[in-house]
Amino acid sequence: MAKEIMLTGDRPTGKLHIGHYIGSLKNRVKLQNEGKYDPYIMIADTQALTDNARDPEKIQNSLIQVALDYLAVGLDPAKSTIFVQSQIPALFELTAYYMDLVTVARLERNPTVKTEIKQKGFKDSIPVGFLNYPVSQAADITAFKASIIPVGDDQEPMIEQTREIVRTFNRVYDCDVLVEPKGYFPPKGSGRLPGLDGNAKMSKSLGNAIYLSDDAKTVQKKVMSMYTDPNHIHVEDPGQVEGNTVFTYLDVFDPDKDKVAELKEEYQKGGLGDVKIKRYLNKVLEAELAPIRERREKYAQDTDSVYEMLVEGSKKANEKANETLAEVRNAIGLNYFGKFDK
């Protein structure tokens, strides 16, 4: 019996950080190694161009960085198909067909799109490609007949829009060609890390992230600069744990939950300084990040092999997407010349 197909990916707009690692990468590796699914991992360069079209070098330079991050965390090309979105022409043709089944009003109502338009400050200058990216994402998912999509909670509206497109297509063309996907979400409370500055979101643009490629000295420097409790001025002062970024990270990264509970109690009573707790967090992070960093450095010494891996993955993805495209064309009735094909 064929395995269910899992599809997920990232936009190559820079190196990946530990927020990506906790929010999705770690979970992908787990699902990959369980062997239950057939994983397709996409580097979404075309989607990244929707708001970076005037800076293509950013995408070009980031492609290899994202691939290195994938390999470093444990994504394995022998178990997962790692491919590049722009190298799969069928995705763009599928997007064109689906666009005819979705209204502009529906795209504008998508909560994720609305939020991101506001964040990026587009106002009345929204690129058509950006507004349309839920349709493009539906093409990505359906091209591979993916039924499992690991995403963060904020992407649930995108999955729902894909389901709508699948149902509409299958109903309009009286077929069952497209597969309706479901989201695979991280456990509540573990999906998003705050930034080092206490901002609700860790992001490249805000410069408040620890990257998977950061060396040990850089990680330590960033940890020591982290936001804690602004009222915890002296060691003996009682400290606030809620909203304290250092303790949020310890909750996520430290496997010794009893130790974290003890540290929280000591901090709240007074007697535990910020410097000491940050040093402890740095030690915990290094235990997790050092093996990732070592693997990344090894792969970075032979980037030609990494590009070859992407070529092979894209070839395999192309074959799968072309199969779906042929079925979609047949369902619509665009197979005019079938009997002339040799």
MORA-V818167 format. One record per helix or strand of 2 or more residues. SS is the DSSP state (A for helix, B for strand). FROM is the first residue (numbers start at 1). TO is the last residue. If there is no record, write none. Layout:
# MORA-V818167
ss=SS from=FROM to=TO
ss=SS from=FROM to=TO
This chain:
# MORA-V818167
ss=B from=4 to=10
ss=A from=18 to=34
ss=B from=37 to=43
ss=A from=45 to=49
ss=A from=56 to=73
ss=B from=80 to=84
ss=A from=85 to=87
ss=A from=90 to=99
ss=A from=104 to=109
ss=A from=111 to=120
ss=A from=128 to=131
ss=A from=133 to=143
ss=B from=148 to=151
ss=A from=153 to=172
ss=B from=182 to=185
ss=A from=216 to=224
ss=A from=245 to=253
ss=A from=257 to=269
ss=A from=274 to=300
ss=A from=303 to=332
ss=A from=338 to=340
